[in-house]
């Protein structure tokens, strides 16, 4: 049950203190959503929410939340908190990711590094989805958006970025699996590739974060007749 009395959509964005996650949180608030802006460090979440709340044109609210997607107990604690306060979740955006590793090669990469990458990029998104699916099922228009990358496209995959690319390919597989299992509940689950974006991870020379957020917002605000189980960039399918 929503104890706040608000009918605004409730959205949760992981890794939202910077980059695409931060811009996505701002844009959702601009649309009128109550946005749970999540970051591993409490101060990072608070600073980002406070800064973005000064943006013009916001119709919604940005609320800082602490979330390390690799901390199973913390994930469940946040899910219980959202349940108690709102009784549902409308949009889950699995944005948190680490370790874009173009300088590595699969033939000799340290597998401990690969495991750490998978813990965030795959298992982190997976356990967040598991924790919040019961709340998404209570939404009238539930959406899950997994922020992926063309680095995880088997169709175009070559050498390099082994930890990141394999983790995103696995995230794409999870997207398909969740979409199939949640179709009957009306939960639309899609993966999006924002493209090369000028963030701390993407580096200089990419498109602005607003462009990367466009793809995420498109999937987060799909109509009920929209696609599920797809992989998209700028609203257009891209090869798996």
C-alpha positions in Angstrom: 0.0 0.0 0.0 1.3 3.5 -0.9 1.5 5.3 2.4 2.6 8.5 0.8 -0.7 9.3 -0.9 1.1 9.9 -4.2 0.0 8.4 -7.5 3.3 9.3 -9.2 5.2 6.4 -10.7 7.9 5.0 -8.4 11.2 4.5 -10.1 14.5 3.1 -8.8 17.8 3.7 -10.6 21.0 1.9 -9.6 24.4 3.6 -10.0 22.6 6.9 -10.3 25.1 9.3 -8.7 26.8 10.0 -12.0 26.8 9.5 -15.7 23.8 7.9 -17.5 22.2 6.8 -14.3 22.2 10.4 -12.9 20.8 11.8 -16.1 18.2 9.1 -16.2 17.1 9.9 -12.7 16.8 13.6 -13.5 14.8 12.9 -16.6 12.4 10.6 -14.8 11.9 13.3 -12.1 11.2 15.7 -14.9 8.4 13.4 -16.1 6.9 13.5 -12.6 8.3 10.2 -11.2 9.3 9.7 -7.6 12.9 8.6 -8.2 14.9 6.5 -5.8 18.4 7.6 -6.7 20.7 4.8 -5.6 24.5 4.9 -5.0 26.9 2.7 -3.1 28.0 5.6 -0.9 25.3 7.4 1.1 26.9 10.8 0.6 27.2 10.3 -3.1 23.4 9.6 -3.3 22.6 12.5 -1.1 24.8 14.9 -3.0 23.5 13.8 -6.4 19.8 14.0 -5.3 20.3 17.5 -3.7 22.1 18.8 -6.8 19.6 17.5 -9.3 16.7 18.7 -7.2 17.8 22.2 -8.0 17.2 21.5 -11.7 14.4 23.5 -13.4 11.3 21.8 -14.6 11.2 18.9 -12.2 7.6 17.7 -11.6 8.7 14.7 -9.5 11.0 14.0 -6.5 14.5 12.7 -6.2 15.2 10.7 -3.1 18.7 9.4 -2.2 19.0 5.7 -1.3 22.1 3.7 -0.4 22.5 0.5 -2.5 25.4 -1.7 -3.3 24.0 -4.1 -5.8 26.6 -6.8 -4.7 25.3 -6.7 -1.1 22.4 -9.1 -0.9 21.4 -8.1 2.5 21.4 -4.4 1.5 19.3 -5.1 -1.6 16.7 -6.9 0.4 16.6 -4.2 3.1 15.9 -1.6 0.4 13.2 -3.7 -1.1 11.5 -4.0 2.3 11.8 -0.2 2.8 10.2 0.5 -0.6 7.5 -2.0 0.1 6.7 -0.4 3.5 6.7 3.1 2.0 5.1 2.6 -1.4 3.8 -1.0 -1.7 5.0 -1.2 -5.3 7.7 -0.3 -7.8 6.8 0.8 -11.3 10.2 1.1 -13.0 13.5 -0.6 -12.2 16.6 0.5 -14.0 19.6 -1.7 -13.6 22.3 0.8 -14.5 25.1 0.0 -12.1 28.1 -1.4 -13.8 31.9 -1.5 -13.5 35.1 -2.3 -15.4 35.0 -1.4 -19.1 38.3 -3.2 -19.9 39.4 -2.6 -23.5 43.0 -3.1 -22.5 42.4 -6.7 -21.5 42.4 -10.0 -23.5 40.4 -13.1 -22.7 43.5 -15.3 -23.2 45.3 -13.9 -20.2 42.9 -11.7 -18.2 42.9 -12.2 -14.4 39.8 -14.3 -13.8 39.4 -12.7 -10.4 38.8 -9.4 -12.2 36.2 -11.1 -14.4 34.5 -12.5 -11.3 34.3 -9.1 -9.7 32.9 -7.6 -12.9 30.2 -10.3 -13.1 29.3 -9.7 -9.5 28.2 -6.2 -10.3 27.2 -6.3 -13.9 25.3 -9.6 -13.9 24.6 -10.9 -10.4 24.0 -7.5 -9.0 21.3 -6.7 -11.6 20.0 -10.2 -11.1 19.6 -10.0 -7.3 18.1 -6.5 -7.5 15.5 -7.8 -10.0 14.7 -10.8 -7.8 14.2 -8.5 -4.8 11.9 -6.1 -6.6 9.9 -8.4 -8.8 7.2 -8.8 -6.1 6.8 -5.0 -6.0 6.8 -4.7 -9.8 4.0 -7.2 -10.0 1.8 -4.8 -8.0 2.4 -2.0 -10.5 -0.2 -1.2 -13.2 2.6 -0.5 -15.8 5.8 -2.3 -14.6 9.1 -1.9 -16.5 12.6 -3.3 -16.1 15.4 -1.8 -18.1 18.8 -3.4 -18.1 21.5 -1.0 -19.2 23.7 -3.1 -21.4 26.2 -2.5 -24.2 26.9 -3.5 -27.8 30.1 -4.9 -26.3 27.8 -7.8 -25.2 26.4 -8.4 -28.7 27.4 -11.8 -29.9 26.8 -10.7 -33.4 29.5 -8.1 -33.3 31.7 -9.4 -30.5 35.4 -9.8 -31.2 38.5 -9.6 -29.1 39.0 -7.3 -26.2 36.9 -6.1 -23.2 36.5 -9.7 -22.0 35.1 -9.1 -18.5 32.8 -6.3 -19.5 31.6 -7.8 -22.8 30.9 -11.2 -21.4 29.1 -9.7 -18.4 26.9 -7.7 -20.7 26.2 -10.7 -23.0 25.1 -12.5 -19.8 22.9 -9.5 -18.8 21.3 -9.7 -22.2 20.6 -13.4 -21.6 19.1 -12.6 -18.2 16.9 -9.9 -20.0 15.4 -12.6 -22.3 14.8 -15.0 -19.4 13.1 -12.4 -17.2 11.0 -11.2 -20.1 9.8 -14.7 -20.8 9.0 -15.4 -17.1 7.3 -12.0 -16.4 5.4 -11.6 -19.7 2.1 -12.9 -18.1 2.5 -10.4 -15.3 2.7 -7.5 -17.8 6.3 -6.6 -16.8 8.1 -5.3 -19.9 11.8 -6.3 -19.6 14.3 -4.9 -22.1 18.0 -4.3 -22.5 19.3 -1.1 -24.0 22.7 0.0 -25.3 23.2 3.8 -24.7 26.0 3.9 -27.3 29.4 5.5 -26.7 28.8 8.2 -24.1 31.2 10.6 -22.5 31.2 9.3 -18.9 33.8 8.3 -16.5 33.6 4.8 -17.9 33.1 5.7 -21.5 35.8 8.4 -21.6 36.1 11.6 -23.7 34.8 11.8 -27.2 31.5 10.1 -26.8 28.0 11.6 -27.0 26.5 13.6 -24.1 24.8 11.7 -21.3 21.5 13.1 -22.4 21.8 10.9 -25.5 22.6 7.8 -23.5 19.6 8.5 -21.2 17.3 8.8 -24.2 17.5 5.0 -24.8 16.9 4.2 -21.2 13.9 6.6 -20.9 12.4 5.1 -24.0 12.4 1.6 -22.5 11.3 2.9 -19.1 8.2 4.7 -20.5 7.0 2.2 -23.1 3.3 1.8 -23.5 1.7 -1.5 -22.3 1.7 -2.7 -25.9 5.4 -2.1 -26.2 8.1 -4.8 -26.8 9.6 -7.0 -24.2 12.7 -9.2 -24.3 14.4 -7.0 -26.8 17.8 -5.3 -27.2 17.6 -1.7 -28.3 19.5 1.5 -29.0 17.6 4.8 -29.5 14.4 2.8 -29.7 15.5 0.5 -32.5 16.4 -3.2 -32.2 20.1 -4.1 -32.4 21.5 -7.6 -33.0 22.0 -9.9 -30.0 
